[in-house]
Amino acid sequence: MKIRSVYICDACGRFFDQASECEEHEAATHYSISASSYLKWKQLFISASHAGTHVGVRRNPETVKAFEDAIKELLDFEEKHCLSELGHPSNWY
Ligand SMILES: [Zn+2]
């Protein structure tokens, strides 16, 4: 028996053999950005999520500032690339 992994577009359900192919499809087809911008967006989203978790665990001026900075960077990126109203892929949570 063999096991085969597939990657599924979060927006339309199309199947891909490679994660990079799926991300390129999602970026170009559903968000109209390059694959590198898509990965940057995902990285900023995850960084902001982690910074929020840190504030929840240890709230102090340093963690609050890091969270605010991460959120600002994410929102600035989304505004620059017209992503603000599209929403993040659900598998980023
Ligand atoms: Zn799709």
PDB file of the backbone (N, CA, C, O) and the ligand in Angstrom, with CONECT records:
HET     ZN  A 101       1
ATOM      1  N   MET A   1       0.840  -1.176   0.000  1.00  0.00           N
ATOM      2  CA  MET A   1       0.000   0.000   0.000  1.00  0.00           C
ATOM      3  C   MET A   1       0.886   1.240   0.000  1.00  0.00           C
ATOM      4  O   MET A   1       1.921   1.288   0.665  1.00  0.00           O
ATOM      5  N   LYS A   2       0.461   2.224  -0.749  1.00  0.00           N
ATOM      6  CA  LYS A   2       1.152   3.500  -0.779  1.00  0.00           C
ATOM      7  C   LYS A   2       0.191   4.588  -0.326  1.00  0.00           C
ATOM      8  O   LYS A   2      -1.020   4.500  -0.530  1.00  0.00           O
ATOM      9  N   ILE A   3       0.748   5.590   0.279  1.00  0.00           N
ATOM     10  CA  ILE A   3      -0.045   6.740   0.713  1.00  0.00           C
ATOM     11  C   ILE A   3       0.343   7.927  -0.145  1.00  0.00           C
ATOM     12  O   ILE A   3       1.527   8.194  -0.347  1.00  0.00           O
ATOM     13  N   ARG A   4      -0.653   8.637  -0.648  1.00  0.00           N
ATOM     14  CA  ARG A   4      -0.400   9.792  -1.502  1.00  0.00           C
ATOM     15  C   ARG A   4      -0.948  11.048  -0.835  1.00  0.00           C
ATOM     16  O   ARG A   4      -2.114  11.098  -0.444  1.00  0.00           O
ATOM     17  N   SER A   5      -0.107  12.046  -0.712  1.00  0.00           N
ATOM     18  CA  SER A   5      -0.544  13.324  -0.160  1.00  0.00           C
ATOM     19  C   SER A   5      -0.943  14.258  -1.294  1.00  0.00           C
ATOM     20  O   SER A   5      -0.283  14.299  -2.333  1.00  0.00           O
ATOM     21  N   VAL A   6      -2.010  14.997  -1.096  1.00  0.00           N
ATOM     22  CA  VAL A   6      -2.413  16.013  -2.055  1.00  0.00           C
ATOM     23  C   VAL A   6      -2.663  17.311  -1.299  1.00  0.00           C
ATOM     24  O   VAL A   6      -2.905  17.319  -0.092  1.00  0.00           O
ATOM     25  N   TYR A   7      -2.596  18.392  -2.037  1.00  0.00           N
ATOM     26  CA  TYR A   7      -2.846  19.719  -1.475  1.00  0.00           C
ATOM     27  C   TYR A   7      -4.079  20.275  -2.171  1.00  0.00           C
ATOM     28  O   TYR A   7      -4.224  20.158  -3.388  1.00  0.00           O
ATOM     29  N   ILE A   8      -4.950  20.871  -1.400  1.00  0.00           N
ATOM     30  CA  ILE A   8      -6.236  21.326  -1.926  1.00  0.00           C
ATOM     31  C   ILE A   8      -6.364  22.835  -1.756  1.00  0.00           C
ATOM     32  O   ILE A   8      -6.162  23.373  -0.667  1.00  0.00           O
ATOM     33  N   CYS A   9      -6.701  23.502  -2.844  1.00  0.00           N
ATOM     34  CA  CYS A   9      -6.909  24.954  -2.791  1.00  0.00           C
ATOM     35  C   CYS A   9      -8.009  25.270  -1.779  1.00  0.00           C
ATOM     36  O   CYS A   9      -9.091  24.684  -1.797  1.00  0.00           O
ATOM     37  N   ASP A  10      -7.693  26.212  -0.902  1.00  0.00           N
ATOM     38  CA  ASP A  10      -8.637  26.593   0.147  1.00  0.00           C
ATOM     39  C   ASP A  10      -9.869  27.278  -0.428  1.00  0.00           C
ATOM     40  O   ASP A  10     -10.945  27.215   0.167  1.00  0.00           O
ATOM     41  N   ALA A  11      -9.729  27.923  -1.566  1.00  0.00           N
ATOM     42  CA  ALA A  11     -10.832  28.709  -2.120  1.00  0.00           C
ATOM     43  C   ALA A  11     -11.729  27.909  -3.066  1.00  0.00           C
ATOM     44  O   ALA A  11     -12.951  28.046  -3.009  1.00  0.00           O
ATOM     45  N   CYS A  12     -11.145  27.074  -3.938  1.00  0.00           N
ATOM     46  CA  CYS A  12     -11.960  26.402  -4.964  1.00  0.00           C
ATOM     47  C   CYS A  12     -11.929  24.878  -4.898  1.00  0.00           C
ATOM     48  O   CYS A  12     -12.699  24.215  -5.592  1.00  0.00           O
ATOM     49  N   GLY A  13     -11.051  24.318  -4.073  1.00  0.00           N
ATOM     50  CA  GLY A  13     -11.030  22.872  -3.899  1.00  0.00           C
ATOM     51  C   GLY A  13     -10.217  22.105  -4.926  1.00  0.00           C
ATOM     52  O   GLY A  13     -10.238  20.874  -4.920  1.00  0.00           O
ATOM     53  N   ARG A  14      -9.498  22.793  -5.811  1.00  0.00           N
ATOM     54  CA  ARG A  14      -8.671  22.120  -6.812  1.00  0.00           C
ATOM     55  C   ARG A  14      -7.519  21.375  -6.129  1.00  0.00           C
ATOM     56  O   ARG A  14      -6.957  21.856  -5.145  1.00  0.00           O
ATOM     57  N   PHE A  15      -7.172  20.191  -6.662  1.00  0.00           N
ATOM     58  CA  PHE A  15      -6.132  19.349  -6.079  1.00  0.00           C
ATOM     59  C   PHE A  15      -4.783  19.601  -6.760  1.00  0.00           C
ATOM     60  O   PHE A  15      -4.712  19.861  -7.961  1.00  0.00           O
ATOM     61  N   PHE A  16      -3.714  19.515  -5.956  1.00  0.00           N
ATOM     62  CA  PHE A  16      -2.344  19.663  -6.451  1.00  0.00           C
ATOM     63  C   PHE A  16      -1.454  18.610  -5.787  1.00  0.00           C
ATOM     64  O   PHE A  16      -1.688  18.214  -4.645  1.00  0.00           O
ATOM     65  N   ASP A  17      -0.425  18.164  -6.524  1.00  0.00           N
ATOM     66  CA  ASP A  17       0.522  17.205  -5.965  1.00  0.00           C
ATOM     67  C   ASP A  17       1.569  17.874  -5.073  1.00  0.00           C
ATOM     68  O   ASP A  17       2.084  17.253  -4.143  1.00  0.00           O
ATOM     69  N   GLN A  18       1.883  19.143  -5.358  1.00  0.00           N
ATOM     70  CA  GLN A  18       2.919  19.853  -4.616  1.00  0.00           C
ATOM     71  C   GLN A  18       2.316  21.058  -3.881  1.00  0.00           C
ATOM     72  O   GLN A  18       1.457  21.758  -4.417  1.00  0.00           O
ATOM     73  N   ALA A  19       2.775  21.285  -2.658  1.00  0.00           N
ATOM     74  CA  ALA A  19       2.301  22.438  -1.882  1.00  0.00           C
ATOM     75  C   ALA A  19       2.612  23.742  -2.601  1.00  0.00           C
ATOM     76  O   ALA A  19       1.801  24.668  -2.608  1.00  0.00           O
ATOM     77  N   SER A  20       3.806  23.808  -3.212  1.00  0.00           N
ATOM     78  CA  SER A  20       4.186  25.048  -3.893  1.00  0.00           C
ATOM     79  C   SER A  20       3.251  25.340  -5.070  1.00  0.00           C
ATOM     80  O   SER A  20       2.928  26.500  -5.327  1.00  0.00           O
ATOM     81  N   GLU A  21       2.813  24.297  -5.790  1.00  0.00           N
ATOM     82  CA  GLU A  21       1.865  24.500  -6.890  1.00  0.00           C
ATOM     83  C   GLU A  21       0.530  25.039  -6.367  1.00  0.00           C
ATOM     84  O   GLU A  21      -0.080  25.917  -6.978  1.00  0.00           O
ATOM     85  N   CYS A  22       0.096  24.508  -5.250  1.00  0.00           N
ATOM     86  CA  CYS A  22      -1.170  24.947  -4.654  1.00  0.00           C
ATOM     87  C   CYS A  22      -1.064  26.401  -4.203  1.00  0.00           C
ATOM     88  O   CYS A  22      -1.977  27.193  -4.434  1.00  0.00           O
ATOM     89  N   GLU A  23       0.056  26.753  -3.557  1.00  0.00           N
ATOM     90  CA  GLU A  23       0.233  28.131  -3.096  1.00  0.00           C
ATOM     91  C   GLU A  23       0.325  29.098  -4.269  1.00  0.00           C
ATOM     92  O   GLU A  23      -0.223  30.199  -4.209  1.00  0.00           O
ATOM     93  N   GLU A  24       1.016  28.697  -5.335  1.00  0.00           N
ATOM     94  CA  GLU A  24       1.100  29.554  -6.523  1.00  0.00           C
ATOM     95  C   GLU A  24      -0.286  29.772  -7.133  1.00  0.00           C
ATOM     96  O   GLU A  24      -0.624  30.879  -7.551  1.00  0.00           O
ATOM     97  N   HIS A  25      -1.076  28.707  -7.178  1.00  0.00           N
ATOM     98  CA  HIS A  25      -2.444  28.809  -7.700  1.00  0.00           C
ATOM     99  C   HIS A  25      -3.279  29.749  -6.837  1.00  0.00           C
ATOM    100  O   HIS A  25      -3.938  30.647  -7.361  1.00  0.00           O
ATOM    101  N   GLU A  26      -3.257  29.548  -5.504  1.00  0.00           N
ATOM    102  CA  GLU A  26      -4.051  30.399  -4.612  1.00  0.00           C
ATOM    103  C   GLU A  26      -3.638  31.859  -4.745  1.00  0.00           C
ATOM    104  O   GLU A  26      -4.484  32.752  -4.798  1.00  0.00           O
ATOM    105  N   ALA A  27      -2.335  32.091  -4.798  1.00  0.00           N
ATOM    106  CA  ALA A  27      -1.826  33.464  -4.886  1.00  0.00           C
ATOM    107  C   ALA A  27      -2.304  34.138  -6.168  1.00  0.00           C
ATOM    108  O   ALA A  27      -2.858  35.237  -6.133  1.00  0.00           O
ATOM    109  N   ALA A  28      -2.084  33.469  -7.300  1.00  0.00           N
ATOM    110  CA  ALA A  28      -2.395  34.077  -8.597  1.00  0.00           C
ATOM    111  C   ALA A  28      -3.892  34.111  -8.882  1.00  0.00           C
ATOM    112  O   ALA A  28      -4.410  35.117  -9.366  1.00  0.00           O
ATOM    113  N   THR A  29      -4.585  33.025  -8.585  1.00  0.00           N
ATOM    114  CA  THR A  29      -5.988  32.901  -8.980  1.00  0.00           C
ATOM    115  C   THR A  29      -6.942  33.609  -8.028  1.00  0.00           C
ATOM    116  O   THR A  29      -7.907  34.239  -8.462  1.00  0.00           O
ATOM    117  N   HIS A  30      -6.675  33.505  -6.750  1.00  0.00           N
ATOM    118  CA  HIS A  30      -7.661  34.005  -5.786  1.00  0.00           C
ATOM    119  C   HIS A  30      -7.249  35.301  -5.090  1.00  0.00           C
ATOM    120  O   HIS A  30      -8.097  35.998  -4.533  1.00  0.00           O
ATOM    121  N   TYR A  31      -5.953  35.631  -5.116  1.00  0.00           N
ATOM    122  CA  TYR A  31      -5.522  36.854  -4.440  1.00  0.00           C
ATOM    123  C   TYR A  31      -4.795  37.831  -5.374  1.00  0.00           C
ATOM    124  O   TYR A  31      -4.483  38.954  -4.976  1.00  0.00           O
ATOM    125  N   SER A  32      -4.532  37.415  -6.589  1.00  0.00           N
ATOM    126  CA  SER A  32      -3.879  38.276  -7.593  1.00  0.00           C
ATOM    127  C   SER A  32      -2.561  38.865  -7.100  1.00  0.00           C
ATOM    128  O   SER A  32      -2.273  40.042  -7.316  1.00  0.00           O
ATOM    129  N   ILE A  33      -1.764  38.025  -6.434  1.00  0.00           N
ATOM    130  CA  ILE A  33      -0.424  38.436  -6.001  1.00  0.00           C
ATOM    131  C   ILE A  33       0.564  37.345  -6.401  1.00  0.00           C
ATOM    132  O   ILE A  33       0.173  36.227  -6.736  1.00  0.00           O
ATOM    133  N   SER A  34       1.844  37.686  -6.361  1.00  0.00           N
ATOM    134  CA  SER A  34       2.869  36.695  -6.708  1.00  0.00           C
ATOM    135  C   SER A  34       2.993  35.656  -5.591  1.00  0.00           C
ATOM    136  O   SER A  34       2.541  35.875  -4.467  1.00  0.00           O
ATOM    137  N   ALA A  35       3.606  34.541  -5.919  1.00  0.00           N
ATOM    138  CA  ALA A  35       3.813  33.490  -4.920  1.00  0.00           C
ATOM    139  C   ALA A  35       4.690  33.997  -3.780  1.00  0.00           C
ATOM    140  O   ALA A  35       4.462  33.649  -2.621  1.00  0.00           O
ATOM    141  N   SER A  36       5.691  34.818  -4.098  1.00  0.00           N
ATOM    142  CA  SER A  36       6.567  35.331  -3.035  1.00  0.00           C
ATOM    143  C   SER A  36       5.797  36.289  -2.118  1.00  0.00           C
ATOM    144  O   SER A  36       6.012  36.285  -0.906  1.00  0.00           O
ATOM    145  N   SER A  37       4.913  37.101  -2.678  1.00  0.00           N
ATOM    146  CA  SER A  37       4.091  37.989  -1.846  1.00  0.00           C
ATOM    147  C   SER A  37       3.115  37.187  -0.991  1.00  0.00           C
ATOM    148  O   SER A  37       2.849  37.540   0.158  1.00  0.00           O
ATOM    149  N   TYR A  38       2.589  36.113  -1.555  1.00  0.00           N
ATOM    150  CA  TYR A  38       1.673  35.241  -0.810  1.00  0.00           C
ATOM    151  C   TYR A  38       2.376  34.641   0.405  1.00  0.00           C
ATOM    152  O   TYR A  38       1.818  34.609   1.502  1.00  0.00           O
ATOM    153  N   LEU A  39       3.602  34.168   0.203  1.00  0.00           N
ATOM    154  CA  LEU A  39       4.362  33.589   1.310  1.00  0.00           C
ATOM    155  C   LEU A  39       4.713  34.652   2.350  1.00  0.00           C
ATOM    156  O   LEU A  39       4.691  34.378   3.550  1.00  0.00           O
ATOM    157  N   LYS A  40       5.036  35.866   1.891  1.00  0.00           N
ATOM    158  CA  LYS A  40       5.316  36.959   2.817  1.00  0.00           C
ATOM    159  C   LYS A  40       4.076  37.279   3.644  1.00  0.00           C
ATOM    160  O   LYS A  40       4.164  37.470   4.857  1.00  0.00           O
ATOM    161  N   TRP A  41       2.926  37.337   2.986  1.00  0.00           N
ATOM    162  CA  TRP A  41       1.656  37.597   3.666  1.00  0.00           C
ATOM    163  C   TRP A  41       1.402  36.531   4.738  1.00  0.00           C
ATOM    164  O   TRP A  41       1.036  36.856   5.867  1.00  0.00           O
ATOM    165  N   LYS A  42       1.597  35.267   4.382  1.00  0.00           N
ATOM    166  CA  LYS A  42       1.405  34.164   5.327  1.00  0.00           C
ATOM    167  C   LYS A  42       2.373  34.297   6.509  1.00  0.00           C
ATOM    168  O   LYS A  42       1.991  34.083   7.659  1.00  0.00           O
ATOM    169  N   GLN A  43       3.612  34.647   6.218  1.00  0.00           N
ATOM    170  CA  GLN A  43       4.621  34.818   7.266  1.00  0.00           C
ATOM    171  C   GLN A  43       4.218  35.949   8.220  1.00  0.00           C
ATOM    172  O   GLN A  43       4.336  35.803   9.437  1.00  0.00           O
ATOM    173  N   LEU A  44       3.746  37.070   7.676  1.00  0.00           N
ATOM    174  CA  LEU A  44       3.316  38.190   8.510  1.00  0.00           C
ATOM    175  C   LEU A  44       2.110  37.809   9.363  1.00  0.00           C
ATOM    176  O   LEU A  44       2.014  38.192  10.529  1.00  0.00           O
ATOM    177  N   PHE A  45       1.192  37.050   8.768  1.00  0.00           N
ATOM    178  CA  PHE A  45       0.003  36.610   9.509  1.00  0.00           C
ATOM    179  C   PHE A  45       0.397  35.712  10.678  1.00  0.00           C
ATOM    180  O   PHE A  45      -0.102  35.884  11.790  1.00  0.00           O
ATOM    181  N   ILE A  46       1.280  34.768  10.434  1.00  0.00           N
ATOM    182  CA  ILE A  46       1.716  33.839  11.489  1.00  0.00           C
ATOM    183  C   ILE A  46       2.497  34.597  12.564  1.00  0.00           C
ATOM    184  O   ILE A  46       2.328  34.325  13.753  1.00  0.00           O
ATOM    185  N   SER A  47       3.347  35.540  12.163  1.00  0.00           N
ATOM    186  CA  SER A  47       4.097  36.346  13.137  1.00  0.00           C
ATOM    187  C   SER A  47       3.153  37.137  14.033  1.00  0.00           C
ATOM    188  O   SER A  47       3.364  37.210  15.244  1.00  0.00           O
ATOM    189  N   ALA A  48       2.118  37.727  13.451  1.00  0.00           N
ATOM    190  CA  ALA A  48       1.141  38.494  14.242  1.00  0.00           C
ATOM    191  C   ALA A  48       0.385  37.567  15.192  1.00  0.00           C
ATOM    192  O   ALA A  48       0.114  37.933  16.335  1.00  0.00           O
ATOM    193  N   SER A  49       0.047  36.367  14.718  1.00  0.00           N
ATOM    194  CA  SER A  49      -0.647  35.401  15.584  1.00  0.00           C
ATOM    195  C   SER A  49       0.225  35.008  16.764  1.00  0.00           C
ATOM    196  O   SER A  49      -0.249  34.947  17.899  1.00  0.00           O
ATOM    197  N   HIS A  50       1.491  34.743  16.501  1.00  0.00           N
ATOM    198  CA  HIS A  50       2.418  34.365  17.581  1.00  0.00           C
ATOM    199  C   HIS A  50       2.612  35.513  18.559  1.00  0.00           C
ATOM    200  O   HIS A  50       2.650  35.299  19.771  1.00  0.00           O
ATOM    201  N   ALA A  51       2.735  36.735  18.039  1.00  0.00           N
ATOM    202  CA  ALA A  51       2.897  37.901  18.915  1.00  0.00           C
ATOM    203  C   ALA A  51       1.664  38.065  19.805  1.00  0.00           C
ATOM    204  O   ALA A  51       1.794  38.437  20.972  1.00  0.00           O
ATOM    205  N   GLY A  52       0.484  37.793  19.276  1.00  0.00           N
ATOM    206  CA  GLY A  52      -0.741  37.854  20.079  1.00  0.00           C
ATOM    207  C   GLY A  52      -0.752  36.803  21.168  1.00  0.00           C
ATOM    208  O   GLY A  52      -1.207  37.063  22.282  1.00  0.00           O
ATOM    209  N   THR A  53      -0.259  35.628  20.856  1.00  0.00           N
ATOM    210  CA  THR A  53      -0.162  34.568  21.863  1.00  0.00           C
ATOM    211  C   THR A  53       0.794  34.973  22.980  1.00  0.00           C
ATOM    212  O   THR A  53       0.515  34.735  24.156  1.00  0.00           O
ATOM    213  N   HIS A  54       1.919  35.581  22.617  1.00  0.00           N
ATOM    214  CA  HIS A  54       2.895  36.026  23.624  1.00  0.00           C
ATOM    215  C   HIS A  54       2.283  37.049  24.564  1.00  0.00           C
ATOM    216  O   HIS A  54       2.529  37.006  25.769  1.00  0.00           O
ATOM    217  N   VAL A  55       1.485  37.974  24.028  1.00  0.00           N
ATOM    218  CA  VAL A  55       0.823  38.966  24.873  1.00  0.00           C
ATOM    219  C   VAL A  55      -0.125  38.267  25.851  1.00  0.00           C
ATOM    220  O   VAL A  55      -0.222  38.650  27.017  1.00  0.00           O
ATOM    221  N   GLY A  56      -0.815  37.247  25.364  1.00  0.00           N
ATOM    222  CA  GLY A  56      -1.740  36.516  26.234  1.00  0.00           C
ATOM    223  C   GLY A  56      -1.039  35.774  27.351  1.00  0.00           C
ATOM    224  O   GLY A  56      -1.579  35.638  28.449  1.00  0.00           O
ATOM    225  N   VAL A  57       0.162  35.293  27.075  1.00  0.00           N
ATOM    226  CA  VAL A  57       0.915  34.521  28.081  1.00  0.00           C
ATOM    227  C   VAL A  57       1.676  35.449  29.019  1.00  0.00           C
ATOM    228  O   VAL A  57       1.672  35.259  30.235  1.00  0.00           O
ATOM    229  N   ARG A  58       2.315  36.433  28.455  1.00  0.00           N
ATOM    230  CA  ARG A  58       3.133  37.369  29.252  1.00  0.00           C
ATOM    231  C   ARG A  58       2.907  38.781  28.743  1.00  0.00           C
ATOM    232  O   ARG A  58       3.527  39.210  27.770  1.00  0.00           O
ATOM    233  N   ARG A  59       2.024  39.490  29.403  1.00  0.00           N
ATOM    234  CA  ARG A  59       1.703  40.849  28.971  1.00  0.00           C
ATOM    235  C   ARG A  59       2.646  41.831  29.658  1.00  0.00           C
ATOM    236  O   ARG A  59       2.665  41.944  30.884  1.00  0.00           O
ATOM    237  N   ASN A  60       3.420  42.532  28.854  1.00  0.00           N
ATOM    238  CA  ASN A  60       4.272  43.613  29.353  1.00  0.00           C
ATOM    239  C   ASN A  60       4.494  44.589  28.190  1.00  0.00           C
ATOM    240  O   ASN A  60       4.120  44.289  27.056  1.00  0.00           O
ATOM    241  N   PRO A  61       5.090  45.741  28.457  1.00  0.00           N
ATOM    242  CA  PRO A  61       5.249  46.734  27.374  1.00  0.00           C
ATOM    243  C   PRO A  61       5.985  46.185  26.154  1.00  0.00           C
ATOM    244  O   PRO A  61       5.688  46.570  25.023  1.00  0.00           O
ATOM    245  N   GLU A  62       6.931  45.300  26.378  1.00  0.00           N
ATOM    246  CA  GLU A  62       7.698  44.743  25.259  1.00  0.00           C
ATOM    247  C   GLU A  62       6.843  43.831  24.371  1.00  0.00           C
ATOM    248  O   GLU A  62       6.891  43.937  23.146  1.00  0.00           O
ATOM    249  N   THR A  63       6.059  42.933  24.992  1.00  0.00           N
ATOM    250  CA  THR A  63       5.230  42.027  24.182  1.00  0.00           C
ATOM    251  C   THR A  63       4.077  42.773  23.519  1.00  0.00           C
ATOM    252  O   THR A  63       3.682  42.445  22.400  1.00  0.00           O
ATOM    253  N   VAL A  64       3.538  43.779  24.211  1.00  0.00           N
ATOM    254  CA  VAL A  64       2.455  44.576  23.614  1.00  0.00           C
ATOM    255  C   VAL A  64       2.969  45.329  22.396  1.00  0.00           C
ATOM    256  O   VAL A  64       2.297  45.375  21.366  1.00  0.00           O
ATOM    257  N   LYS A  65       4.170  45.925  22.508  1.00  0.00           N
ATOM    258  CA  LYS A  65       4.745  46.652  21.373  1.00  0.00           C
ATOM    259  C   LYS A  65       5.027  45.704  20.205  1.00  0.00           C
ATOM    260  O   LYS A  65       4.759  46.033  19.049  1.00  0.00           O
ATOM    261  N   ALA A  66       5.569  44.530  20.518  1.00  0.00           N
ATOM    262  CA  ALA A  66       5.849  43.552  19.454  1.00  0.00           C
ATOM    263  C   ALA A  66       4.556  43.157  18.738  1.00  0.00           C
ATOM    264  O   ALA A  66       4.537  43.021  17.514  1.00  0.00           O
ATOM    265  N   PHE A  67       3.480  42.974  19.499  1.00  0.00           N
ATOM    266  CA  PHE A  67       2.184  42.629  18.901  1.00  0.00           C
ATOM    267  C   PHE A  67       1.672  43.769  18.029  1.00  0.00           C
ATOM    268  O   PHE A  67       1.241  43.544  16.898  1.00  0.00           O
ATOM    269  N   GLU A  68       1.718  44.985  18.552  1.00  0.00           N
ATOM    270  CA  GLU A  68       1.246  46.142  17.777  1.00  0.00           C
ATOM    271  C   GLU A  68       2.062  46.320  16.493  1.00  0.00           C
ATOM    272  O   GLU A  68       1.509  46.617  15.434  1.00  0.00           O
ATOM    273  N   ASP A  69       3.366  46.137  16.598  1.00  0.00           N
ATOM    274  CA  ASP A  69       4.220  46.254  15.412  1.00  0.00           C
ATOM    275  C   ASP A  69       3.886  45.176  14.375  1.00  0.00           C
ATOM    276  O   ASP A  69       3.839  45.450  13.176  1.00  0.00           O
ATOM    277  N   ALA A  70       3.655  43.947  14.851  1.00  0.00           N
ATOM    278  CA  ALA A  70       3.341  42.841  13.930  1.00  0.00           C
ATOM    279  C   ALA A  70       2.009  43.074  13.236  1.00  0.00           C
ATOM    280  O   ALA A  70       1.874  42.832  12.037  1.00  0.00           O
ATOM    281  N   ILE A  71       1.022  43.548  13.998  1.00  0.00           N
ATOM    282  CA  ILE A  71      -0.298  43.836  13.407  1.00  0.00           C
ATOM    283  C   ILE A  71      -0.188  44.963  12.384  1.00  0.00           C
ATOM    284  O   ILE A  71      -0.770  44.882  11.303  1.00  0.00           O
ATOM    285  N   LYS A  72       0.552  46.007  12.722  1.00  0.00           N
ATOM    286  CA  LYS A  72       0.710  47.135  11.788  1.00  0.00           C
ATOM    287  C   LYS A  72       1.378  46.668  10.496  1.00  0.00           C
ATOM    288  O   LYS A  72       0.949  47.028   9.400  1.00  0.00           O
ATOM    289  N   GLU A  73       2.435  45.860  10.636  1.00  0.00           N
ATOM    290  CA  GLU A  73       3.127  45.384   9.441  1.00  0.00           C
ATOM    291  C   GLU A  73       2.196  44.534   8.573  1.00  0.00           C
ATOM    292  O   GLU A  73       2.206  44.651   7.347  1.00  0.00           O
ATOM    293  N   LEU A  74       1.395  43.683   9.212  1.00  0.00           N
ATOM    294  CA  LEU A  74       0.437  42.846   8.474  1.00  0.00           C
ATOM    295  C   LEU A  74      -0.603  43.713   7.764  1.00  0.00           C
ATOM    296  O   LEU A  74      -0.870  43.520   6.577  1.00  0.00           O
ATOM    297  N   LEU A  75      -1.188  44.661   8.486  1.00  0.00           N
ATOM    298  CA  LEU A  75      -2.233  45.504   7.897  1.00  0.00           C
ATOM    299  C   LEU A  75      -1.681  46.387   6.778  1.00  0.00           C
ATOM    300  O   LEU A  75      -2.342  46.590   5.760  1.00  0.00           O
ATOM    301  N   ASP A  76      -0.473  46.908   6.967  1.00  0.00           N
ATOM    302  CA  ASP A  76       0.152  47.714   5.912  1.00  0.00           C
ATOM    303  C   ASP A  76       0.368  46.885   4.645  1.00  0.00           C
ATOM    304  O   ASP A  76       0.125  47.358   3.535  1.00  0.00           O
ATOM    305  N   PHE A  77       0.829  45.643   4.826  1.00  0.00           N
ATOM    306  CA  PHE A  77       1.052  44.750   3.683  1.00  0.00           C
ATOM    307  C   PHE A  77      -0.272  44.467   2.972  1.00  0.00           C
ATOM    308  O   PHE A  77      -0.351  44.528   1.745  1.00  0.00           O
ATOM    309  N   GLU A  78      -1.314  44.155   3.753  1.00  0.00           N
ATOM    310  CA  GLU A  78      -2.616  43.845   3.159  1.00  0.00           C
ATOM    311  C   GLU A  78      -3.175  45.047   2.400  1.00  0.00           C
ATOM    312  O   GLU A  78      -3.751  44.891   1.324  1.00  0.00           O
ATOM    313  N   GLU A  79      -3.008  46.230   2.953  1.00  0.00           N
ATOM    314  CA  GLU A  79      -3.505  47.426   2.272  1.00  0.00           C
ATOM    315  C   GLU A  79      -2.733  47.664   0.979  1.00  0.00           C
ATOM    316  O   GLU A  79      -3.322  47.981  -0.054  1.00  0.00           O
ATOM    317  N   LYS A  80      -1.415  47.511   1.042  1.00  0.00           N
ATOM    318  CA  LYS A  80      -0.572  47.730  -0.133  1.00  0.00           C
ATOM    319  C   LYS A  80      -0.936  46.789  -1.271  1.00  0.00           C
ATOM    320  O   LYS A  80      -0.894  47.181  -2.436  1.00  0.00           O
ATOM    321  N   HIS A  81      -1.296  45.541  -0.943  1.00  0.00           N
ATOM    322  CA  HIS A  81      -1.601  44.533  -1.961  1.00  0.00           C
ATOM    323  C   HIS A  81      -3.112  44.321  -2.153  1.00  0.00           C
ATOM    324  O   HIS A  81      -3.529  43.340  -2.770  1.00  0.00           O
ATOM    325  N   CYS A  82      -3.924  45.239  -1.624  1.00  0.00           N
ATOM    326  CA  CYS A  82      -5.386  45.166  -1.776  1.00  0.00           C
ATOM    327  C   CYS A  82      -5.952  43.824  -1.292  1.00  0.00           C
ATOM    328  O   CYS A  82      -6.809  43.234  -1.949  1.00  0.00           O
ATOM    329  N   LEU A  83      -5.468  43.353  -0.146  1.00  0.00           N
ATOM    330  CA  LEU A  83      -5.906  42.078   0.401  1.00  0.00           C
ATOM    331  C   LEU A  83      -6.847  42.249   1.584  1.00  0.00           C
ATOM    332  O   LEU A  83      -7.372  41.268   2.112  1.00  0.00           O
ATOM    333  N   SER A  84      -7.060  43.485   1.996  1.00  0.00           N
ATOM    334  CA  SER A  84      -7.774  43.759   3.241  1.00  0.00           C
ATOM    335  C   SER A  84      -9.153  43.117   3.305  1.00  0.00           C
ATOM    336  O   SER A  84      -9.557  42.632   4.361  1.00  0.00           O
ATOM    337  N   GLU A  85      -9.869  43.106   2.214  1.00  0.00           N
ATOM    338  CA  GLU A  85     -11.254  42.634   2.242  1.00  0.00           C
ATOM    339  C   GLU A  85     -11.394  41.177   1.809  1.00  0.00           C
ATOM    340  O   GLU A  85     -12.504  40.645   1.827  1.00  0.00           O
ATOM    341  N   LEU A  86     -10.314  40.522   1.424  1.00  0.00           N
ATOM    342  CA  LEU A  86     -10.415  39.157   0.913  1.00  0.00           C
ATOM    343  C   LEU A  86     -10.435  38.111   2.015  1.00  0.00           C
ATOM    344  O   LEU A  86     -11.032  37.048   1.844  1.00  0.00           O
ATOM    345  N   GLY A  87      -9.801  38.389   3.130  1.00  0.00           N
ATOM    346  CA  GLY A  87      -9.727  37.380   4.198  1.00  0.00           C
ATOM    347  C   GLY A  87      -8.595  36.412   3.956  1.00  0.00           C
ATOM    348  O   GLY A  87      -8.185  36.198   2.816  1.00  0.00           O
ATOM    349  N   HIS A  88      -8.089  35.827   5.025  1.00  0.00           N
ATOM    350  CA  HIS A  88      -6.981  34.883   4.943  1.00  0.00           C
ATOM    351  C   HIS A  88      -7.493  33.486   4.624  1.00  0.00           C
ATOM    352  O   HIS A  88      -8.631  33.153   4.954  1.00  0.00           O
ATOM    353  N   PRO A  89      -6.670  32.670   3.989  1.00  0.00           N
ATOM    354  CA  PRO A  89      -7.051  31.261   3.824  1.00  0.00           C
ATOM    355  C   PRO A  89      -7.295  30.621   5.194  1.00  0.00           C
ATOM    356  O   PRO A  89      -6.582  30.901   6.157  1.00  0.00           O
ATOM    357  N   SER A  90      -8.296  29.773   5.263  1.00  0.00           N
ATOM    358  CA  SER A  90      -8.686  29.206   6.565  1.00  0.00           C
ATOM    359  C   SER A  90      -7.623  28.299   7.172  1.00  0.00           C
ATOM    360  O   SER A  90      -7.615  28.082   8.383  1.00  0.00           O
ATOM    361  N   ASN A  91      -6.724  27.766   6.341  1.00  0.00           N
ATOM    362  CA  ASN A  91      -5.712  26.861   6.884  1.00  0.00           C
ATOM    363  C   ASN A  91      -4.549  27.597   7.541  1.00  0.00           C
ATOM    364  O   ASN A  91      -3.594  26.958   7.983  1.00  0.00           O
ATOM    365  N   TRP A  92      -4.606  28.905   7.613  1.00  0.00           N
ATOM    366  CA  TRP A  92      -3.563  29.667   8.304  1.00  0.00           C
ATOM    367  C   TRP A  92      -3.826  29.749   9.798  1.00  0.00           C
ATOM    368  O   TRP A  92      -2.935  30.134  10.555  1.00  0.00           O
ATOM    369  N   TYR A  93      -5.018  29.399  10.240  1.00  0.00           N
ATOM    370  CA  TYR A  93      -5.353  29.542  11.655  1.00  0.00           C
ATOM    371  C   TYR A  93      -4.909  28.341  12.440  1.00  0.00           C
ATOM    372  O   TYR A  93      -5.109  28.288  13.654  1.00  0.00           O
TER     373      TYR A  93
HETATM  374 ZN    ZN A 101      -8.386  27.680  -6.247  1.00  0.00          ZN2+
END
